[in-house]
Amino acid sequence: MSKVRTRFAPSPTGRMHIGNLRTALYAWLIARHAGGDFVLRIEDTDRERYVEGAVDIIYRTLETAGLDYDEGPDKDGGVGPYVQSERVSSGLYLEYAKKLIEQGDAYYCFCDAERLSTLKKTIDGKEMSFYDKHCLHLSKDEIQKNLDEGKPYVIRMNMPTEGVTTFSDDIYGDISVNNEELEDFILIKSDGYPTYNFANVIDDHLMGITHVVRGNEYLSSTPKYNLIYDAFGWEKPVYIHCPLITDESHAKLSKRSGHSSFEDLIEQGFLPEAVVNFVALLGWSPDSEQEIFDLKKLVEIFDYKRINKAPSVFDMTKMKWMNGEYIKEMDDAAYSERALPIVESVIKNGSDKEKILEMAKSRIETFEDIPALIGFFETMPEYDCELYRNKKMKTTPETSLEVLEGVLPVLKDNDDYSNDALFEVLKEYAASHEVKNGYVMWPVRVAVSGLMSTPGGATQIMEVLGKDESISRIEKSIEKLRGCLG
């Protein structure tokens, strides 16, 4: 078999959708796993949807995601240009379309919009626009006359009207389509630009693409591609169609979800490595229970035949969990670089920010979690006295008041406010009163944080707050409890 060559051919229409990132990732993994080439091609012929700056987004996303390419607009591999509009200007697509005309596999169509609007056909009980091959029957003289007069035209593929077209997809198996359902689709538009369907086939063939990865929304278009390949006598690529990605409610993942693009997720505090890992599992599964993979490991184990047919759900809860696992494993310097500016924007009171950073690392799922998690170090939040009630610790507001009043003088007499020293003090207090550690630690932690869940235990929090602030908070909490209990 020839060397594996895959391609990613995005349109510069804005931020890169998660589905497009998955296509790029799977194509990249297939190429890297087989020791082949990964090609980047920019498909910018849809000028109405073109967004200024979107090409830069494509480059930036691939770089951030770690998906390097062997050939592309800035890496000529001898089959360029790699930007479709540049290929159009060379007359490449029109040249191939005219070859099809010469063979009788395509034809000029001069029908205007008014006539086209009247053409309908009912397929499977559904009425739809369907071209009637009217211009296929024009004589050579009529065609030449129209061309000489400068009459606008498109070039259409002459599709078969009888029989069945069958193609094989490596995920979905053999798929057949009745030829009577296949309209004579347009190859070259009236503005001289090729349609997506036509340019795709020409470019894939000329660039030697062996495996085409794309979303399953293109399954219905594949017979069109294959008929073009057959008309030229070219070898067809291996097709790999990926399942739909939905949101948690099983609707197609859209921009309204707020996390449909790679850049959305990065801006929300997710790590690129975590996003790539998560996206790899949206429709593909390894042959083990493991879920955390770096790109190197994915290249080693990726078998595209394990891609699923069923839609994949973008589970934000799982995405956050995975990101949290990546944060836990981050190098301390890299973590500090990302998290310290956030901590500094929240904590202004001189608390030990390095210790806060350390405490937060194992508790956050995204960097956006940090402000809400650590805000109590700066300002004690309002809280309800019922927070002192904990069935597991067997504490109530009444018992908590008793504990706080008991430990307050002990804590005032203690000058070593390191975590270890404070833990020993409270541990000894608990032992001397014949109660479990948690019976003492719970009310102290609530008293100094005002929260049910914190990034550290009572003594870790007090170490960061220091003696004066810790004592002040416990005294205020005692007053609060007294007020609650009357």
N, C-alpha and C positions, 0 to 999 in steps of 0.2 A: 504493500500500500504506500502511496505517496506521503510525503511529510505532512503531518497535521497542521493545518492553517485555519485559525478561527479569526473572526473579526467582531469588533464592536462598532456599530454604525449609527451613532446618535444624531438626532436633529437638534440644532441649537435653538430650542424654544423656551428656555428658562432653566430653573433648577432641575437637577437630575432626580427623577422619580425613583423610588426604591425598586420598582420593577425593572427599570433600566439599569440600575446599579447591579441587580441580580443577574441580568443578562450579561453584563460586562464581566462580572465575577465568574460566572459559569463558563463563559467562552475563554476567559483567561486561564481558569483552572484546567480545562480540557487541553488547552495548548501546552501549558506548563507540565502537566502530568505526562503528556506524550512526548515531551521534548520538542514541541513544535513552535510555530510562530503565532503571535497575537498581533493583529493589525487594527489600527484605529483609522476609521474613515468618517469624515464629517459629511452628513447628508443634509445639505442646506438649500435644496432646490425648492422647498415650500416657502416661498418668500413672504407669504401672508402671515405665517406663524413664526418667522424668524425674529429672534429677540437679540438686540444689540448686547454684546458682552457675554452671551450664553456660551460661545466657543471657549472663552476663558474659564467658565464654570466647569465645562467638560474636562479640560486639562487639569484644573485644580482638584476636582473630585477624584479623578483617577490617581493623581499623585498622592493625595491625602489618604486614599483607600489602599495605596500600595500596589496598584495594578499597573505595572510598567508595560509598555508596548514595544514591539520590535520594529514596526514600521508605522508611519503616520505622516501627517503634514510636515512635521519637523524631523522625520527620520525616513528618508527615501530608501525604499527597498527595491527600486527598479520597476515598480508597477504603478507609479503615481500618475497624475496627481491624486492625493488622498482627500481632496475636498471636492465634492460633487459639482459645485458651480464652476470650478476650474475645468472639470472634465467636459461640462456642457459647452463651454466656450471653444473647446477644440473641435466641436462637431461630432464627437465620438458617438453619442447616442443616436443622433439622426442618421449617421452612417450605418449603424446596425439595424435601425428601423427600416431603412431603404433596402437593405439586404433581404429583410423579411418580405417586403413588398414585391421584390423581384421574384421571390420564391412562391408567391401567392399565399403566404402565411399572414400577411398584413395588408392594409389598404388605406388610402387617403379617404377621409370623411369630411365633407364640406357642409353638413347639415347645420342650420343655425339653431339658436336656443329655442325659438318659437316652435320649430318642428319637433325638436327633441322633447319638449314639454308635453307633446301629445302622445308619445310612445309609452305604452304600458303593457305589462304582461303579468298574468296571474300564475304564481308558482306556489304550490302547497297551500292554495287558498288565500294567498296574500298578493295583492296587486302592488306592482313596483315598476319603476322606470326600467325599460329594457330596449336596447337598440335593435333595430330590425334589419340590419345589414343592407340598408338601402344603397349606400355608396359603394358597396362591394361590386355592384353590377354596372358601375359607370364604365364607359369605354375609355380606351387610352386617350382618344382625342378629347373627350369631355374632361378628363382629368387634367390634361395638359393645358386646355383652355382656361380652366379654373386657376391653375397655378400661374399661368401667364398674366391673368387679370389680378393676381394678388389676393385672391379670395381666401379668407381665413380657413384653416383646416386643422384637423387633428389626424394622427395616424392610429388606427385601431388594429388590434390583433384579430385575425379571422379564426374564431373558435369553432370547434366541431359542434354539430347540433344533434348528433346521434351517438349512442354508446355511452361508455363510462370511463372516466379518468380516475385511476387509482394511484395513490402514492403511499410510501411507507415512512412512518415517523418512528424514531427509535424509542419514543416514550409511549405514544398512542397506538402504535401498530399500523396496520393497513387501513387507509381511509379512502372511501370511494365517493365520487360525486357524479351525478348524471350530467352529461355534457349539455343537455338542453337547458340546464340552469346556469350555464356559464355565458355571460354576456360578452360581446366583443369589446373588451376593455381597451382603454386608451393607453397607448405607448408614449406618444409625443403629444403634449398639450399645444394649444393654439399659440402660446407664448414661446414655443420652441423648447421648453423645458421637458425633460422626461418625467413620467409619473414615477412614483416610488416603486411600484411593482416592476417596471421595466428596468430602471436604473440599477435596482438591487441585483437583478440577475446578471446584467452585463458586468457590473463591477465585481461581483463575487466570482464570476468565471475568469475575468481578466486578472484578478488578484490571486487566483489559485486557491480560493477558499474551499476547504474540504468539509467543514462542519459548520452549519448555520444554527445558531442558538437564538431563539426569540420567544415572545409570549404566545400562548395558545390562541390569542385573538387572530393570529395570522394563519391558523390551520385552514380556514376556508379559502384563503388566497393561494395556498400552495399549489393547487392544480394549475393555476394560471402560470406560476413560475415554471412548473415542470413542462408545460406545453411550449414555453419559450425555449427552455433547454433542449427539448426534443426537436424543435424547428431548426435549431442551429446544429444539432447533432452533438451537443456537449454532454459531458458526464455530470450527473446531478450530485449535489453535495449530500452529506448526511444531515437529516433534519432533526433538530432537538427542540421541541416546543415545551415551554415551561408553564406550569399551572398559574391560574389567576391568584393574585394576592388580595385578600379582603381585610376589612377592619374587624373588630371584635363582634360587630353585629352582622357580619357576613355580607356586607355591602362592599362593592369595589373600593379599594383604598383610593381616596381622593384628596385633593389639596385641603378640603375642609377639615380633614382629620387633624391637621396641624403637625403631622409627622410623616408626610408622604414623600418627602425628599431627603436626601443625604444631608444637605446643609441645614434643613430644619432640625434634624437630630443633633448635629454638631452644636448648633446654637443653643439647644436645650441642655447642653452639658454632657452629651454622650461622647465616649471615646471612639475615634475612627475604627480602631481594631475591634471593639465590641460590636459596632454596627455591622462591620463586614462579617464577623463571625455569625451574628444573628441572621443576617440576610442569606448567608450560605445555607442555613437550615430552613429557609422559607421555600419548601418544595423539594428539598433533598435531605436524606438522612444517611448517616454512616452505618456501618454494620456493628456498632457497639452502642452502649448507653451514654458514652461520653458526649458532652456538648460544647466544651470549651476547646477551641482549636485556633492556633495562629495560622497565618497563610502558608508557612512552610509545611505544616502538618496537613493542611487541607490539600495542598498540591500532591502530597504523598498518597493520600487515601481517596481522593475524589474519583468516584465512578459515576459518570453521568447517567448510567442506566438505572441508578437508584433514585432518580428524580421521580416524584410522584405525579399522578394525574389529577388528584383531588386538589381543590383550591387550598391555598395556605393562608392561615390567619395571622395577621400582624398583632401578636399578643404583647401589648405595651408592658404588662406586668412582667412578662418574661424578659423583654428587652431591658427593663430597669434592673432586674435581678442579674442578668448577664453583665451589664455595665458595672454594677457594684462589684462583681467578682474580678473584673479587670482593674478597677480602681484599687482593690485590696492588694493586687499583685504589682502595682506600679512602683517603679523606682522612686525612692523618697524625694530625690531632687526634682524629678519630673512632676510628681504629685504636688510638691510644694510650689513649683512654678505656676501650676494651674490654680491651686486652691488658696495660696497665701493672699493674693490680691482680694479675693472674696472675703476671707476672714478679716482682713484689714479694713474692708469697707463696712463691716458690721461691728467689730470690736474696737472701741475707742478708749476704753478705760484702763489700759495698761496691763491687762491680763496677759499671761504667757501664751502668745499666739502659736508658738511651735507646739506646745502641749495640746492646745485646742485642735490644731491640725492633725496631730497624731490620734487624738480621741475620735475625731470625725471620720477618719479614713475607713474604718471598718463598718461604719454605720450609714454611709451615704450610698445611693444608687446612681445619682448624677450630681454634678457639681452645683446644680441649681438647688439641691437639697440643703446645702451648707447654711445659708442664712437662717432658715427656719429652725435648723437643728441647734445652732450655737447662739441664737439671739438672746437666750436667757442669761448668758455670761455678761452681757451688756446691761440688760434691763430685766428685772424680775417680772415675769408675766402675772396677770391676774389669774387666780385659780380658785376652785371650790374646795372647801374643807373635806368633802367626800373623797378627794384624791388620796387622803391618808388611809382610806379603808382598802385593805388588801387581804382577800381571803387566804391566799397562799402564805403570806407572811403573818397572818392572824393579827393584823393591826386594824385599829379603828381610830377615828378622830380623838376619842377619849384616851386610848392607850398611847397614841402618838404624842399627845400633849404631855403626858406623864414622862415619856422617854425624853422628849426635847428639854423639858424642865430639868431632868436628871443629868443629861449630858452637857448642858450649857456650861455649868461651872467647871466641868472637867476639861472642856475644850478651851475655856478661857485661861485655865492654868497651863495649858500645853502651848509651847512656843514652836515646836517642830511641826510645820504644816506640809511636810512632804507626804506623799500618798501612803508610803509604807508606815510611817510613824503614826499618822492619823488612823490607819486601819487597825493597828495594834491597840491604840487607845480605845476605839469603839468596840473592838473584839473583846478586850478585857472588861469593858463596862457590861457587855452582854453576858459574859461568863459570870461576873460577880452578881448579876441579877437573875442568873439561871434562865436566860432566854436565848433563843437562837440569834445568830448575827443579823439575819434579815429583819428581825423584829425591831432592831435598832437602826439598821442601815436605811430601811424604807422611809421612815418619817424624816430622818436627817436629809436624805436625798430630795424628798419633796420640799422640805423646808428651804433648801439652798437653791432649788431649781424651779419649783412651781410646776413641774411637769411629771407625767407618768412615765415617759420614756426619755432617756437622756443618752448622750454619746459616751458617758462614763459613769462609774459608780459614785457614791456620795463622797468618798475620800479623794477620788481623782478630781472631782468638781471643786472641792474645798481647796485642794492644792493650787488649782488655777486661780481661784478667787482670792486666796490669801486669808490670813487670820481675821483681819478687821471686817472685810466684807462678809465672810462666812458667819461670824458672830452676829453681825448686824442683821443678816437675813434670818438667822435662827430666832433672834429676839423678836423680829417683826412677825414671824410665823407663829410664835407662841402667843403673841397678842391676837393674831387672827383667829387661832384656834379657841382662845378664851372667849372671843366675841361670838364665834359660831356656836359654842357650847353653852353660852349664857352664863 
